Amino acid sequence: MITDPAYEVSPWSLRELELNLDLLPQSESVFALSNGHIGWRGNLDEGEPNGLPGTYLNGLHELHPLPYAEAGYGYPESGQTVINVTNGKLIRLLVDDEPFDLRYGTVRSHVRELDLRAGVLRRECEWVSPAGRAVRVRSTRMVSFRQRSVAAISYEVEPLDGEVRLVVQSELAANEEVPHSPGDPRVSAALSSPLLGEEHSATGTRLRLVHSTTRSRLRVAVAADHRVEGPAGTTQVSADSADDVSRLTVTSVVGAGQTLRLEKFVAYGWSATRSLPALRDQADAALVGARDTGWQGLLDQQRAYMDDFWERADVEVDGDTEIQQAVRFALFHVLQVGARAEERAIPAKGLTGSGYDGHTFWDAETFVLPLLTYTSPRAAAEVLRWRRNTLPAAKERARQLGFAGAAFPWRTINGEEASGYWPAGTAAFHVNADIADAVVRYVSVTGDEAFERDTGLELLVETARLWRSLGHHDHAGAFHIDGVTGPDEYSAISDDNAYTNLMAQANLEAAADAAERHPRHAAEFGVTDEETAAWRDAAASMALPFDEDLGVHEQSVGYTRHQVWDFGGTPEDNYPLMLHYPYFDLYRKQVVKQADLVLAMYLRGDAFTLEQKARNFAYYEPLTVRDSSLSAFGQSVLAAEVGHLQLAYDYLGESAMIDLEDLENNARDGLHIAALAGTWTALVAGLGGMRLFDGGRLRFAPRLPETLSRISFRLLFRGRRLRVEVGRSTATYTLASGEPLQLVHYDEEFTLTTDKPAEHGLPVPEHRPPPAQPPGRAPLRRPQHPK
């Protein structure tokens, strides 16, 4: 962990006040810009030095073989890896023929700022060359939310001590060298020169490169255009290109008090089916639109988009300035990954880095989509439409494994299974129920019946069919799902994993309900009354393991009889355990990588009493080592619900600061998008106590730790804009627009209208003795006094 803050604490921005090359890889992730379609890592404009060059297009990937020591039936044959595509960020500078390189000369000042209101990254640097020539460089970078295919840069150079000859080289560059970081399976496999040149051009101020991939057979076109302003009569422009580089060169003699300014517009397009001319024209058309809008127009569009987002999604935190900054940082990056994804997946790292090979997992639906559903519902719907588009691959995978319905992949980019972790990854069938849960949540929150009919129904039907064929009834009629892996990846191939069974139960019930609401469409998928009755029967008789002696639910059958991991004998340097101990040993011990049963108690809270939640939480907390970034937020939510408010606050801090303080020492590979989304959930569902229940009603049971004096959050529900403000003794609910809304405050039902806010008192929070964590694995304590 970083001892001194790397970034200035501010409510609406993230500022880096000096360039620390040791932190450069982390900062490149933190300062990444994206719109869900294009991703630009926060590399320096001049490209070097860098930690990990990164330009990504959502879904564009290359295939590579998955080697196995021994082949087996059903093993995925190809892995999928996101690739670093054509870099449009590059702007190199020479000052009197010396390269502007911050490793040489003298850096007087260097400030970068991620402006969360404007949606742009700004940079200002004063640099003295080895020959003593001083310049000020200012740049502003954006990836447009309004114009999906467009990114842009404004770049200015100002001499500080007399006339200087400047050369600016604006480039499109493909097949950049990408460093390889061995030893951690979370780090992307390095692919050398993955792009094959198909066309290049440089004419006037316009550049273009077109490439394709070898195995995945995808084509990408990138085009750039420029506006140049400099001293009259001294500025010259030339252009040249080759297979992997297209370059605009601007030369100018610039005096003190004058500036050389370059505006760069970049457009991206990729396709698996479109021809080279069609894709070229697509990129060119997007470029024309960007130039017509102009730099200031793009800035104005970006600010208007962000203003609307914050109006419906902002979270305010009084009493902890770090958490205030962190939650807005989290909201911004989750917006970036989903805003214009448009029937593409949400990768675990977003488009901020190549970690996890750019794959999407179950955490997209379970961790990220809740935030998007309540703040940017169209983005959530697009991700679920992508899942629906991949149903043919999921159905084929189920048939390959011998089951009915669909078996969605554990990790993927294109919808096909890409996990080499056999059989544990394939056995994590709960991804099916997580997708179904996201469908039900989206429909409940938005009331979008057309989506349920046209997209959600088929997803619910095919996932339910998987559960019915995967599970079985025993002689007493109980329904069991055996040999699966739940969220806790330190327990694999378990019988009746409680999380899986409970989420499958909800999946089966939701599918039967949806089929009855849309009988004609259900019939088109071959659904019969007998099938829906079988789903309901399986759901009603679903097994839920419980240890009568201990009085707690078991994570899976027999789990509490396993030997407890030797936490006292485990050195602190041996975490994460998966990198220091064989999975076989982990699988047969009581040690929890990430919240499993605890997560089930949040997502399926209706299946437990409050006392059961408290006892279960107290039992599993000392077993949970949090070797996953997906754990802290779930533990925060449950800690708040059962009365451990300081612990909830501590876990909130861990989720919020995971990348800003690089708590897992891997932010260099990209941000932890699910953990960032979990920051919002820990505040809204944890301290705000929000639950969706009873077929689509909202209930709030807010509570605050002593340090925080107030939180407020905004969200969308059934087309209405709702604001909830929680103070020390009261909660205030405000409806900004729309028809009256029925809400529940603790157990009190009330009707909220736009006429006036509704204020309700808060009960005195119940404090329980906090449970212990494994030695050395307690969350960092949040400060007890406001900063």
N, C-alpha and C positions, 0 to 999 in steps of 0.2 A: 504494500500500500504506500501511496505517496504521503510523506509526512507534511510537507508544506503544500497548500492549495496550488494546483496548477493553473487555476482560472479564478479571476476576480468574481466574487459573489455579488450578483446584481439580479434584480427581479425579472428583467426582460432581455437580458443578453448574457452571452458567455464571452469573456474577454481574456485573452492571453497577452500578458504585458511584456513578455520577452520570449525569444526563441530559444527553447531548450532542445537541443538535438536528441538528447536521450529520451525525451517525451514525444518526439515527432511522430512515431507510428500511432500512439494513442490519440494525439491531436488530429491526425488525419482522419481518424474515425469520428471523433467528436465534432469536427468541423465539416463533415460530409454533407453534401446537398443532394436532394433527390426529389422526385415527384411520384415515385412508384413505378415509373417507366424507365427513366434515366437516373443513374447514380454516379455522382462525381465525388470521389474521396477528397478530403481537404488537403491535397498535395499543394506544395508551393507552386506559384504560377510558372516559375522557370523550370519546374520538374525535378530539380536536384538541389540539395539532398532530399532523399525520400526514405520512408520506411517501407511502404508498400504502394506502388503505383496502382491506381484503381479507377477504371471507368467501366460501368456495368449497365447492361440493358436487361430488364427483368425478363427472365426466361431464356435468354441466349446463353447457350452452354455448349460444351464439347463432351463427347463420350470417351471413356477409357475402359480398358478391361479390368474386371475385378478378379484378381488371382486368388485361388484357393489351394491349400495344400492337398486337399482331396475334394474332388467334385461331388456334388450331391444333387438329387432331384429338387427342383424348385429354387435353386440358388440363382439370384440375379446375375446375369452375365456381364452387364455393363454398368459402370459408375457414371455419374453425371457431375460435371464440374463447371461452375460459373467461370467465365474467362474475362480477362481484362481486355476490353475491346478498344477501338480507336480512341486515342486521347485527344480531346478537343480543348483541354484546359491550357495547353502549353503556350507560353509567351516568354521567349528568351530575350534577354537584354544585354547589349554590349555598351560599355561606357568608355569612349575613346579606345575601342578595340579590346577592352578587358571585360570578361564575362561577369555579369552580376551574379555572384555566387557567395552566399552568406558564410561559407566556410573560409573565405579569404577576405582580406581587407578588414574594415572596422564597422561593426553594426552599432550605430549610435542609439537606435531605438527600433523596435519591431513589435507591432501590436496587431493582433487579429481579433475580430469580433463577429460572433454569430448573433445577428440581430433577430430575435424571435418574433418581433412585431412585423418587421419588413420582409422576413424570409430570405435574407441575403447574408453572404459572408464578406466582410470588409477586411482590408489589410492596409497598413501604412508602415513604411520602413524608411529610415534614413541610413544611408550606407556610404562609406568612404572607400573607394577602390584602393588597391595596393599602391597605385600611383598618386593617390591623394585627391582624386576627383570625387566630390560629394554630390549625391542625388537623393531626391525624395521620390519614392514609388508608392502610388496609391492604386489599389484595385478593388473592385466590387464584383462579386460573382453570384450568379443565381441559376437555379434550374426551375423553369417556369411551371407554376401550377395551372395556369390558364391555357398555355400552349404546350400540349403534352410532349411534343417531340423536340422542344427547344430549350437550350441553355445559352447563357450569354455572360460576357465579361466586359467590364469597363476598366481600362488600364491607362494610367497617366504617369509620366516621368517628368520631373522638374529638376534642373540643375540648381545647386545651392551656392556655387562659388565661381560663377563665370561660364563662358561658352563651352559647350561640350558637344562632341559628335556622338550621336546615339544611333544604335542599330537595334531595331526591334524585329524579332522573328516570331511570327505567329504560325503555329504548326497544327496539323493533324498527323498523329504518329501512331502506327500500329505495331504490334509485336514488341512492346517494351519488355525489357528484362525484368522478371518478377522474382524476388528472392524466395528461397525455399526454407521453411522452418520445420525441421524434422522433430519427431519425438512426441507430438501431441496429435491425436486423431482429430481434434477439433479444427486443426489448421488445414486449409485447403491444399490439396495436391497441386504441385506446381506443374503447369503445362507450358512447354517451350514452343514459342512461335505458333500459336494455334490458328492464325488467320492466313489464308491464302489470297494474295492479291488478284483482283479481277479487273479493276479499272482505277485509273488515277488521272486527275487533271488539276491545272492551276491556271486560271485565266483572269486577268485583271485583279480584282480583290477577292475573287471567289475560289475556294478550294474544294476538292472532293476526293474521297477514297471509297472504294467498294471492295469488300472482302467476303470470303465464305469460309466455313469450317469444313474440316475433312470428313469427320465421322457423323456428326449430327446433321450435316448438310443444311446449315442455316446461312443466310446471306445478310450482311449488314452494310448499309450505306451511310456515310457521314459527309455532310457538306458544311462549309463555313463561309461566311461573308463578313466584310469589315467596313467600318467608316474610320477614316484617318484624318486627324486635325493636327497641324503643326505650323511652325513659322513659314510664312509665305515665301515661296521661291527656294526653299532649302530641302523640302521633303520629297523624297522619291520612293516609288513603290515598284517592286518586281515580284514575280512568283515563279516557282518551279515545283515539280512533283516527280515522284518515283513510286514503286509499288507500295512501300510502307510509310511514305512521308509526303505530305503536300504542304508547301511552305510559302507564306507571304513575308517578304522582307521590306521593312520600312527604314529608310535612312534619313537623318535630319540633323542639321546643326542648330542647337537650341541654346539660347542665352539664358542667363539668370533672370528669373521672373517670367520666363516663358515655359510652356509645357508642350510635350508631345503626347497626344491622346489617341488611343485606339479603342474602338468598340468592336467586339467580336461576337457574332451570332453563329451558333452551332446547331445543326439539326441532325437527328438520328432517326433511322428506320431499320427494322429487321423483319425477316419473314422466312418461313420454311417453304413457301410456295410461290411467292411473287418472283417474276423475272427480274433480271438485272435492270433493264430499262424502266420497268414499273417502279422498282425500289429507288432507283436514282431520281425519278420524277417525284416520288413521294418526299424524299429528303429536300429536294430543291423547292418544292411547293411550300413545305414548312418553313424553309429559310426565307422565302419571299414574304410570308406572313409575318415573320419576326422582324425583318427589315422595315416593312411597312408600319408595324407598330412602333418601332424605334426603341432605343434604350430607355428613355424616360417613360414611354408607354408601357414597356414591360415592367419597370419598377412600380408604376401606378397599379397595374393589374395585380402584381404580387402583393402589394400592400392591401388592396381591397379584398383579396382572397383571404389574407391572414386576419384582417379585421373581422370578417364574417366568421371565421373559424373561432377566434377567441371570444366572440360574442356568444357563441353557443357552447363553448367547451372549456372556458378558463376555470382554473382552480386557484383559489387564494388561500394562503397559509400565514397566519399571524403567530409569531413566536419562534420561528426557525427560518432564517433567511436562506440557509442552504437548501432546505426542503422546498421552499418557495421557488428558488431557481431551478432545482432539479425536476420538479413536477412539470414545469413549463417546458424545460428541455425535453423531458420524456414525451409530453404531448406533441411537441413539434416534430420529433423524430418518428413517432408513430404515424402522425399525419403524413410525413414524407414517404413512408413506405407504402401507404395505402391509397393516397389521394387519387392518383391516375394509374393505378395498377391495371385496372380494366380487364378483367378476366385473366389475370395472372396471379401467381401465388404470392404469399408474403414470406420471403426467406427469413430464417432465424436471425441473420445479421442485417436484414433489410438489404439495401444496396450501399452499405457503408464499408464493406470488406468482404473478403473471400472465405471467411471462417465457415466451417461446416460445409465447405464446397458449394456454398450458395443454396443449400437445400432448405426446403420447407418441412416442418414437422407438425405434430399435433398442437404445439403451442400457438400456432397461428390462430386456430379456431378457439382454443380455450383461454388464451391469455391476451391476444391482440384484438380479436374481433369484438369482445365485449366493449372495449373502449370505442372502437370505430362505430359499433352499432348505436351507441348513445350519443355520439358526437358527429360522425360522418357516415350515416347509414348507407348511402349509396356505395361507398367504398367497401363496406362489409358485404353488401349484396354481390358486388363484382367478384370478390374472392370466392364466395360460395358458388357463383356461376362457373368459375374456373373448376371447382371441384366437380360440378355437374358435367362439365365438358370432358373431364378425365374419367368419367364413369366406365366407358368401354374398357380402358386399361384395368380399372379396379375389378370389373366383373370377370375379365379374363384371368386376373390374378387369383380371384376366388375359385374359379374353375380349376386352375392349375393346382391349387392347394386342396381341392376336393370339397369345396363348400358352395352353397348357393349364395345369391346376392352379390355383393361387392366387397372386396378386401382392399381398402385404401392403403397406400404405401406408408411405411414408417418414415422414410425420407425420400424426397424426390424434387426434381425441377419440372419435368415434363409430364408427370402423372404416373410414370412407371417406377416400380420399386428399384431403389438404388442403394439399399443398405447391404453392406458386406458383413454385418453382425448377425450371423445366423446361429441358432434360430431365435435368439432373444428379440431382435428387431422385428422380425415377421410376427412373433407371438404377441406383440403389443397391439392387439386388435382394438384396444380402446380408442384408437384414432377414429374408428367408424362412429362410435358414440359421441366423440367430441365434435365431429362434423354435424351430426344430428342435433346435438345440443345447441350449436351455433345457429342452425336453421330455426329451431324453435324460439330461441332468444330473439333473433332478428324479426321474425313474424310477430311475436308478442309485443316487442317494443315499437315496431313501426305500424302494425296493423296491415301490412302489405299482403293482402290475400292473393293478388295476382302472382306475386313471387312464390308464395306457398304452392299454388296450383301449378305454375309453369316450371319451377325449378326445385323448390323444397320437397315437394311430394315424392318425386323420384328418388331423391337422396335418402329420404326417410324410409321409403319402401325397400330399397336395395340394401341399406345398412341393417334394417330389421331382419331381412332374410338371412343375412350372414349370421346374426345372433341365434336365430332359430335353428340353423343347421349346425352351428358350432357347439351349441349347448345341448343338454339332454335332461330328461326327467328321470329321477331315481325311482325305486320301487314304492316310495312313500309319496311321490308326486312332486317333490321339490325339484326346481330347475337349477342345474349346475353348469358353469362354464369353466372347464378345466384346461390346464396347460397353457396359461397366458401370462404375459408380462404387463404389470400395471405401470403407473407413472414412476414408481421406485425401481430404477434400473439396477439396483443391487439385489433384487429379488426377481428371478426369471422363471418362467415355465411353472407358475403356481396354479393351484386349484382355487376357484372361487375367490379371486382377487376382489375385495369389497368395492373398490373404486370401479373396476370394470363391470361388475354385476349391477351396481346401482345405476351407472350411466347407461348400460345396456337396457335395464328395466325401463328407464325413462324413454329411451329410443324406441323400444317396442310399443309402449303406450302411445307415444306421439305419432308413430307411423299408423297405428290403428285409428286414432282420432282423425288424422289428416285424410286417410282413405275414406272415412265415413263422411267428412265434409265435402270431399270431391269424388263422389262415386264414379262418375263417368271417366274422369281422367285416371283414377285408380284402376278401373277395368282395362284401360289401354295398356297398363303394365302387368295385366294378368292377375291382379289382386282379387281374391274371392272372399266371401264372408267366412268361409272355413279358415282361410289363412289369417285374417285379422283376429278371429277367435283364438287361433293358436298363439298369435303374438300376445294377446291379452292374458291367456292362460300361463304362458311362460313368464310374463312380467309379474303376475300375481303370486306365483310360486317361486320367485327368484330367491336363491339361497343367500343369506347374509351371515357370514361366520361370526360367532360370538363366544368368547371365553367366559363361561359361567363362574369359574373360580376367581378370575381376576376382575370380572365385571366390566370388561372392555371388549369392543369389537376387534376382531383379528384382521390384520391387513390381508391375509389369505388364510385358508384352512391350515391349521397347525402352526401358524407363524409364531405364536407366543410360546410354543414348546421348543423352538430353536435356541441354540446357545447364543447368549448375548456377546456381541463383538467385544474384544478386549480393548476398550477405549483407553484405559489407563496405560496400557503397554504400547500404544500407538504414538510414535513421535509426531510432533506437530508438522514436521517437514514431510510427512508421508501422506498428507492430504493434497489433492484428492486421492482417495483410496484406490480408484480404478487405475491409477498410473503406478501403483506400488504393490498391489496385491492381486493375485489371480481372481478372476470373476468366480471361479468355482468356490473359493473360500467365502467370498462375499455372499453368494447365493444361499449358503446354508447357515448364515448367521443372522441374528437380529441386529441389523444396521440399515438405516434408511438413507438413501442418497438424497432424496427430495420428497417433499410432502406428497403423500399418497392417500392414506385414509383421511388425513387432515384436509386435503384438498376435496375429497369426497364430501366431507362434512360441510364444506362451503357450497359446492355446486349442487349437492343433494341434501341440503340442510333439513328438508322436510322428513327425511328418513331417520332422524335422530332427535332425542329430547335434549334440552339444554344441559341436563346433568350428564347424559351420555357423552356429549361433546366435551364437557369439562374433564371427565375421567379419561376419555380417549386421548385428548390433547396432553394431559399430564403423563400418560403412559408413553406416547410416541415421541414427545419432545426430547427426552434423554437419549433416544436412539437415532435422532436425525442429525446428520453431519453436514447437510447442505453443500454437498459437492456439486451442486447444480445451481445455476442462477435462477431456476424456475421455482425455488422453494420458499424464499423469504416472504414473498408477498402473501402466499397462502397461509403461512404460519402467522403473519401479521393479522390477517382477517379473522382467523379463529381465535387468536390471543385476545383481540379486542372483544369478540363476542362473548367469550367466557370470563372476562374480567381482568385480564392481564394487560392493562393499558400501557404501562411503560415498556413491556416486552413488545407489544404491538408497534409502539413508536420506534423501538430499536430496529425491528425487522423492516419497518417502513424505510428507515434510514439506509439500511443495507441495500434494499432494492433500488432506492433513489440514487445512491451514490456509486453504484456498481461500476459505471464507466467513468464518471467524473473523477473518481479517486482510484480507478483501475483496481478494484478490490480483488479480482480474480487474475490479475496480471496477464490478461489476454485481450484487452480492448484494442490492441494493435490489429487484430484480425477482423474487427468490426464491432459494432455496438450490440448489446444484448437487448434486442427489441422486445422480447417477451417480458423481461424483467422491468424494462422501462414502462411498458403498459401496466405491469403489476404495481408500479408506484401509484398510478391513478386508482387502481382497484383497492389498494391498501388504504387510500384516503377515502374513497367514495363508498366502498362496500365495507371496509374495516371501521374506520373512525366515523364515517357517515352512516354506517349500518344499513345501506341500501340492499334490498332483496327484491327480486322479481318472483311473484308467487301467484297461486290461485288463478291460473289461466291468463296472466298478464296484468296484474296489479302491482303497484310499487308500495313497498313498506320501508320505513326508515326507523332505525333505532340508534341515533347518533350518540357518541360519547367521545370525550377528549382526554388525552393525557394532561398532566398538570402543566407541562411546559407550554402547550399551545393554548392561546387565548381565543382563537377563532379559526374556523375553516369555512370556505364556501365553495360550491361547485355548481356548474351549469351543465345541463344535458338536454337532449331532445327526447321526447316521449310522445308517441302517437301524433306527431306533427306539431306538438306544442314545445315551447321553450320554458324550461323549468329551472329555477335557481333555489338552492338550498343553502342556508347560512346557519352554521352551528356555533354558538357561543358557549360560555361557561355554564349557563343555566337555562338557556332557551334555544330552540331551533325555529327558524323563520323560513317559510315556504312562499315563494313568489312565482306566479304564473305570468310570463311576459306576453303570451299570445295564445289564442285558441279557446276552444270550448272548455267548460268546467271539467275539472279532473278529480277523480276519487283517489285519495291517498290514505295511507295508514301511518300514523306516528306511534311507534311502539304498538299498543293494542287499540289505539283510538282511531276510528275511521272519521274522515272529514272530507268536505268538498272544497276544493281550491278554485277560486275564480280570478279573473284579471282585475276585479274591482279593488281588492286589497290583499296584502300578504296575510298569511295565517301564522300565528305565533303559538308555540307549544312549549311547555316546560320540560326539562330533562330530569329524570330520576337521579337520585344519588347513586353513582356507579358502585357496583359490588366489586370488592377487591378480594381476589383469592391469592393464596400463597403461590408465588411464581414457581413453575417447574424448573428443574435444572436441565442444562444441555450437556452433551458429551464434553469431557475436559478439553478446553481450548477452543471449543466450537460455539461458544455463546456469541450472539451478535454484538457488535460494537455499541457501547452505551451512548445514546444521544445525550447532549448536554441538558442539564436540569433547569437552566435559566435562559431566557430569550437572549439572542445574540444582538 
